[in-house]
Amino acid sequence: MDGGQQGQPGFSARLDDFLCFSIYAAEHAFSRAYKPLLAEIGLTYPQYLAMTLLWGEDDQTVGQLSQRLSLESSTLTPLLKRLEADGLLSRHRDTKDERVVRVKLTPAGDKLRQKAQNIPACILQATGMSLEELGALREQILALTKRLQTAAGGD
């Protein structure tokens, strides 16, 4: 259980026993690994994630991006505005429903995909793990996330 001997008399929390801390530390290590790679292409990590979604499927709604990134639209909108100001995407109202904002890559945003294509391989190399190992770890983390969301009433 996360935290070791929680609930026992004389409980002394050892941070190294907390799974949540291990995941937190891994996230920071990932951030440090990504930072120089993303600096070369002028993106922050959240911007890279949004661009990755658009490189995979262009012309999505803010709602779709928000859901896929697990970000509130109030957090995502400033990120998208910055990418738009940088000339990488455009935002426009949907012609069928003007309440919906659509996001589409510009030619410059599409061209940036080429500069970013080596990033996954660099991160894979930095982990020192095989694709199979990373895939298995990813599946475990996704299962854990789903269980935690269910326990918290999120799904």
C-alpha positions in Angstrom: 0.0 0.0 0.0 1.2 3.5 -0.7 3.0 4.7 2.4 4.0 1.4 3.9 2.8 1.0 7.5 0.0 3.5 7.4 -2.5 3.2 10.2 -0.1 1.3 12.5 1.0 2.6 15.9 4.2 4.5 15.6 3.7 5.1 11.9 6.7 6.7 10.4 6.2 7.6 6.7 9.2 6.7 4.5 8.9 8.7 1.3 10.7 6.0 -0.6 7.8 3.6 0.2 5.2 5.9 -1.4 4.3 4.8 -5.0 2.8 8.2 -5.6 6.2 9.8 -4.9 7.9 7.4 -7.3 5.5 8.4 -10.0 6.0 12.1 -9.1 9.8 11.7 -9.3 9.5 9.9 -12.6 7.3 12.7 -14.0 10.0 15.2 -13.0 12.7 13.1 -14.6 10.7 12.9 -17.8 10.3 16.7 -17.7 14.1 17.1 -17.5 14.6 14.7 -20.4 12.1 16.4 -22.6 13.1 20.0 -21.8 16.2 20.4 -24.0 14.5 18.5 -26.9 11.4 20.7 -26.7 13.5 23.8 -26.3 15.0 23.1 -29.7 11.6 23.2 -31.4 10.2 26.1 -29.2 7.5 24.2 -27.3 6.7 23.5 -23.7 5.6 19.9 -22.7 1.9 20.8 -22.6 2.2 22.5 -26.0 4.0 19.4 -27.4 1.2 17.2 -26.2 -1.4 19.4 -27.9 0.6 19.5 -31.1 1.1 15.7 -31.0 -2.7 15.3 -30.9 -3.1 17.6 -33.8 -0.3 15.9 -35.8 -2.2 12.7 -35.3 -5.6 14.1 -36.2 -5.9 17.7 -37.4 -9.0 19.9 -37.1 -10.2 18.9 -33.6 -12.5 20.8 -31.3 -11.2 22.4 -28.1 -13.5 19.9 -26.2 -11.9 16.9 -27.9 -8.4 18.2 -27.1 -9.4 19.0 -23.5 -10.7 15.5 -23.0 -7.7 13.8 -24.5 -5.2 16.0 -22.5 -7.2 15.8 -19.3 -7.2 19.6 -19.1 -10.0 22.0 -18.4 -10.7 24.2 -21.3 -9.8 27.2 -19.1 -6.3 25.8 -18.9 -6.1 24.6 -22.5 -7.4 27.9 -24.1 -4.3 30.0 -23.0 -2.0 27.2 -24.3 -3.8 27.2 -27.6 -3.8 31.0 -27.9 0.0 30.9 -27.4 0.4 28.3 -30.1 -1.8 30.4 -32.4 0.2 33.6 -31.6 3.3 31.5 -32.6 1.7 30.8 -35.9 1.4 27.0 -35.4 -2.4 26.6 -35.3 -5.6 28.5 -36.0 -8.8 28.5 -33.9 -12.1 29.2 -35.5 -15.8 28.7 -34.7 -17.5 25.6 -36.2 -19.7 26.5 -39.1 -22.5 24.2 -37.9 -22.3 25.1 -34.2 -20.7 28.4 -33.3 -20.4 27.4 -29.7 -17.7 24.9 -30.7 -14.2 26.1 -31.4 -12.1 24.1 -33.8 -8.3 23.9 -33.8 -6.4 23.3 -37.0 -2.6 23.2 -37.8 -1.2 25.9 -39.9 1.5 25.0 -42.5 4.1 26.1 -39.9 2.5 23.8 -37.3 2.5 20.9 -39.7 6.1 21.6 -40.7 7.1 21.5 -37.0 6.1 17.8 -37.0 9.3 17.0 -38.9 11.5 18.7 -36.3 9.7 16.9 -33.5 9.8 13.4 -35.1 13.0 12.3 -33.3 11.8 13.2 -29.8 10.1 9.8 -29.0 13.3 7.9 -30.0 15.4 10.2 -27.8 13.1 9.7 -24.8 13.1 5.9 -25.4 16.9 5.9 -25.4 16.9 8.0 -22.2 14.8 5.5 -20.4 17.2 2.6 -21.2 14.1 0.4 -21.6 12.8 -1.6 -24.5 9.6 -0.7 -26.3 8.0 -3.8 -24.8 9.1 -2.9 -21.3 7.8 0.7 -21.7 4.5 -0.6 -23.2 3.9 -3.0 -20.2 4.7 -0.2 -17.8 2.4 2.2 -19.6 -0.4 -0.4 -19.4 0.1 -0.8 -15.7 0.0 2.9 -15.1 -3.1 3.3 -17.2 -4.8 0.5 -15.2 -3.7 2.2 -12.0 -5.0 5.6 -13.2 -8.4 4.1 -14.1 -8.7 2.4 -10.7 -7.8 5.6 -8.9 -10.3 7.6 -10.9 -13.0 5.1 -10.2 -12.2 5.1 -6.5 -12.4 8.9 -6.5 -15.7 8.9 -8.4 -14.2 10.3 -11.5 -15.4 7.6 -13.9 
